[in-house]
Amino acid sequence: MDNNIKHYLLDTNIVIGLWDKNPNLFDLLDKTNNIDYKITSRIMLEISQKEFLFLGDVPFNVTERFAKLMKHYVQDIYSSGDPSYRDDRFFKSDENGIPYIIKGNISTYTDKSLIVFCQNNNDLTLVTNDKRLIKCAKLILGDCRVLNLFDFLKEVEKFIQVD
């Protein structure tokens, strides 16, 4: 990844929140050369469940705003089969070097996959409004690699005009 570009991994609640409150933001982000955002396959699946247009009970199309996200799609590490990805990184060491496991704040498999994806891609900053995920991700990734929606908007407004 390019060091001059700020890279983000977006959670479902961020995408939905931006669509609701800042519907033009994704178009603005796509126009800047300083920001790149990714959405994992697992998150795309969650979003697609809200965005498919239905004819009766049969999905027949996706919305335009969902289709625009596809260029930011990345394969989720658990689905990729890449053996270089580690999923044991929830082990941390205390001040005496004794390892322990962080687990109490991770509520879903998707939460874990987002954190591990960021661990395996050091340029990524996780963006979520899930308070439990934020707490755990900060323990694992560090404070500077986890943002909520408000802080994300503050960062990106340096590069674009946010409404």
N, C-alpha and C positions, 0 to 999 in steps of 0.2 A: 504494500500500500504506500502511496505517496505521502511523505512526511509534511508536505505543505497543505495537505487537505485534512480537514477534521472529519473523522469517520464515526458514525453512530450506528447502533443496533437498536431498532425500535420494537417495543412491546405492543401487543394488541391494543391496550388501553390508550397508548399514545396516538396510534393511527386513528382510532375512532374519535378521540378527543380533538385531534387536529381537524378532522373532517367536520366535526360539529362546530368548533369555535374559530378555526382559521382555514376555511375550505380552499383558499388559494395558495396556502403555504407550500404544498408539495410542488406546485408549478414553479414557485419562486426558488425553492431549493434546487430544482432540476436545472434552473438557469444559471446558477452560480458554479464557479469552478473550485470553490474553497470548501464545499461541503458535500459529503457523500453519505448516504444512509442505506442501510441494509435491512432486509426483513427476511427472517428465516422461513423455511418451508412450513414449519409447525405454526408459526404466526400467520402466514398466508392462509393456511387451512382454517384457522380460527376466524380470520377476517372474511374469508370466502363464504362461510356459513351465514354471514349477515348480508353479503353482497350479491349472491346469486339472485337473478330474477326468475320467478317461477311462473310456469303455465300450469295451473292446477298444482299437482304435487311434484311436477317434473322440472328440475332446473334446466333452463335453456340458454342462459346467457349470463355474463357477469356485467356489473356496472362499469361505466367508463372510468370512474375514479379507481376502481380495483384494477382494471387493466393497466392503468398508468403505473401502478406499483410493481408490476411484473419485471420491469427492467432493474429493480433493486432486490430482486429475489436471490437468496443464497440457500444452498442446500444445507439443511440442518445436519449437524455433525453425527447425530445418532442414526441418521438415515444414509449417510454418505458411505459408510463402510471403510473409511480411511483409518487404518490402524495407528496413525501417528497422533490422532486426537486422543487426549486423555480424559477420562471421566472420573478420576480418583482425586481430583484437585480440591475436594472439600476437606482435605486434611490440612490442618495448619499446625504450627508448633507454638507452644507457649514460650515464655522467657527462658525456660530451662532446656528448650529444645525437645520437649516431650510432645509428640503429635496428638492432636485431638480432632474430632470431626465436628464440623458446623452443620447442623441439620434443622434445628427447630423452626427456622423462619421460611424454609422453602416449602411451599404448599403444593406445587405441581411438578410433574415431569418437565413441562414446558419451562417453568422457572429455572430448573436445574440446567436445561439445555441452553438457555440464554446465557447464563453465567459461564458455563463451560465453553461456549462459542467465543465469548469475550476473552477467556483465559487463553484460548488457542489463537486468538487474533489480537495481539497486544495494542494495536492502534485503535481498536473499537472502544467506544464509550456506550454503556448500556443506558437507555432512556426508558423509564417506566414510572408509573404513578402508584404502583403496588407497594405499599409501605413495608410489607413483610419482605418482599423481594429486594427492595432498596436496602433494608437493614442487613440482610445476608450478603448481598452483592458487595456492599461497602466493606464488609469484613474480609471478603475473599479477593475482590479486585482493587480495593482501596477507594477512598472518598472521591478522588479526582476522576475516576472512571465510571461513575454512576450519577445520573442526573434525573430529576423529575421534570415534568413538562414545563413548569415555570422557568427553571434554570436552563433547560434546553432552549426555550424561546429567547432568553437573555443572551445566550451564546450565539445563536444564529442571527439575531438582529444586528450583530456586528457586520454581517455580510449582506444582509437583505433588509428591506423595509417590512417589518411585521405589523399587521393591523392590530 
